[in-house]
Amino acid sequence: MKKNFNWKKKTCIFIGRFQPFHEGHKRIFLKGIRKSGQVAILVMDSFNINRKNPYKFSYVKKKVNKSLKDYKNKYIIIKIPVVSSVIYGRKVGYKIQKIKLSKKIENVSATKIRKKIVNKTS
């Protein structure tokens, strides 16, 4: 658990598998930091549910921490189950927002990254 993460401060949450964590994910994270100052990164424990999820939570967490090393205490990583939907009731005091990125960044694909990794090792 991060020592200086403020559990009482308004926080953006960012849910994903991060198989692997890539530049598109980082850009969304940075927009979250600008919105609220800190982000809770919720990593679905999707390892081995199919071939598209080759990385264990511990590996994903390590890679996210490495990518975000300049943002210590601005985020926390939490392991969650595989999410099928996000639901909520009446007005609950927070927004669900899509972060718009450039076409170039939106075209970054973890699927394509994994294929390149597999081809390098074959």
C-alpha positions as CSV (number, residue, x, y, z in Angstrom):
1,M,0.0,0.0,0.0
2,K,1.3,3.5,-0.9
3,K,2.2,5.4,2.2
4,N,1.3,8.9,0.9
5,F,-1.7,8.0,-1.2
6,N,-4.6,10.1,0.2
7,W,-7.6,7.8,0.6
8,K,-9.8,10.8,1.5
9,K,-9.0,12.8,-1.7
10,K,-11.1,12.7,-4.8
11,T,-9.5,10.1,-7.1
12,C,-9.9,9.0,-10.7
13,I,-10.2,5.2,-11.2
14,F,-8.7,3.5,-14.2
15,I,-9.8,-0.1,-14.8
16,G,-8.0,-2.4,-17.2
17,R,-6.1,-5.7,-17.9
18,F,-3.0,-3.8,-18.9
19,Q,-1.7,-6.8,-20.9
20,P,0.7,-5.0,-21.3
21,F,0.6,-1.5,-19.9
22,H,1.4,0.8,-22.9
23,E,1.7,4.4,-24.0
24,G,-2.1,4.7,-24.5
25,H,-2.7,3.6,-20.9
26,K,-0.1,6.1,-19.7
27,R,-1.7,9.0,-21.5
28,I,-5.1,8.1,-19.9
29,F,-3.4,8.0,-16.5
30,L,-1.8,11.4,-17.1
31,K,-5.2,12.9,-18.0
32,G,-6.6,11.4,-14.7
33,I,-3.7,13.0,-12.8
34,R,-4.6,16.4,-14.3
35,K,-8.3,15.9,-13.4
36,S,-8.0,14.9,-9.7
37,G,-4.3,14.7,-8.7
38,Q,-4.3,11.0,-8.1
39,V,-5.4,7.8,-9.8
40,A,-6.4,4.3,-8.5
41,I,-5.3,1.8,-11.1
42,L,-7.6,-1.2,-10.9
43,V,-5.9,-4.2,-12.5
44,M,-8.1,-7.1,-13.5
45,D,-6.6,-10.4,-12.5
46,S,-7.1,-11.8,-16.0
47,F,-3.9,-13.9,-16.2
48,N,-4.4,-17.1,-18.2
49,I,-8.2,-16.8,-18.7
50,N,-7.2,-17.1,-22.4
51,R,-4.1,-16.6,-24.6
52,K,-4.8,-12.8,-24.7
53,N,-3.8,-12.4,-21.0
54,P,-0.2,-13.8,-20.6
55,Y,0.9,-11.6,-17.7
56,K,0.3,-12.2,-14.0
57,F,-0.8,-9.4,-11.8
58,S,2.7,-9.1,-10.2
59,Y,4.3,-8.6,-13.6
60,V,1.7,-6.0,-14.7
61,K,2.1,-4.1,-11.4
62,K,5.9,-4.1,-11.8
63,K,5.6,-2.8,-15.4
64,V,3.1,-0.1,-14.4
65,N,5.3,1.0,-11.5
66,K,8.3,1.2,-13.8
67,S,6.3,3.3,-16.4
68,L,5.0,5.7,-13.8
69,K,8.1,6.0,-11.6
70,D,7.9,9.8,-11.9
71,Y,4.5,9.9,-10.3
72,K,5.2,8.2,-7.0
73,N,2.4,8.7,-4.4
74,K,0.1,9.9,-7.2
75,Y,-1.4,6.5,-7.8
76,I,-2.2,3.1,-6.2
77,I,-2.5,-0.2,-7.9
78,I,-5.3,-2.5,-6.8
79,K,-5.9,-6.1,-8.0
80,I,-9.6,-6.7,-8.9
81,P,-11.5,-9.6,-10.4
82,V,-12.3,-9.7,-14.1
83,V,-15.0,-7.1,-14.7
84,S,-17.9,-7.7,-17.0
85,S,-19.7,-4.4,-16.4
86,V,-19.6,-1.3,-14.3
87,I,-22.9,-0.5,-12.7
88,Y,-24.3,2.2,-10.5
89,G,-27.6,3.5,-9.1
90,R,-29.1,6.9,-9.0
91,K,-26.9,10.0,-9.1
92,V,-23.9,8.9,-7.0
93,G,-21.6,11.9,-7.1
94,Y,-19.1,10.8,-9.7
95,K,-18.8,10.8,-13.5
96,I,-18.0,8.0,-15.9
97,Q,-16.0,9.6,-18.6
98,K,-14.3,8.4,-21.8
99,I,-10.8,10.0,-22.2
100,K,-10.3,11.1,-25.8
101,L,-6.8,10.6,-27.2
102,S,-5.2,11.3,-30.5
103,K,-5.8,8.8,-33.3
104,K,-2.2,7.7,-33.1
105,I,-2.4,6.9,-29.4
106,E,-5.9,5.3,-29.7
107,N,-4.4,3.0,-32.3
108,V,-1.9,1.6,-29.8
109,S,-3.1,-1.9,-29.2
110,A,-2.0,-4.4,-26.5
111,T,-3.0,-7.2,-28.9
112,K,-0.6,-5.9,-31.5
113,I,2.1,-5.5,-28.8
114,R,1.6,-9.1,-27.6
115,K,1.8,-10.4,-31.2
116,K,5.2,-8.6,-31.7
117,I,6.4,-10.1,-28.4
118,V,5.4,-13.6,-29.5
119,N,7.0,-13.2,-33.0
120,K,10.3,-12.1,-31.4
121,T,10.4,-15.2,-29.2
122,S,9.4,-17.6,-31.9
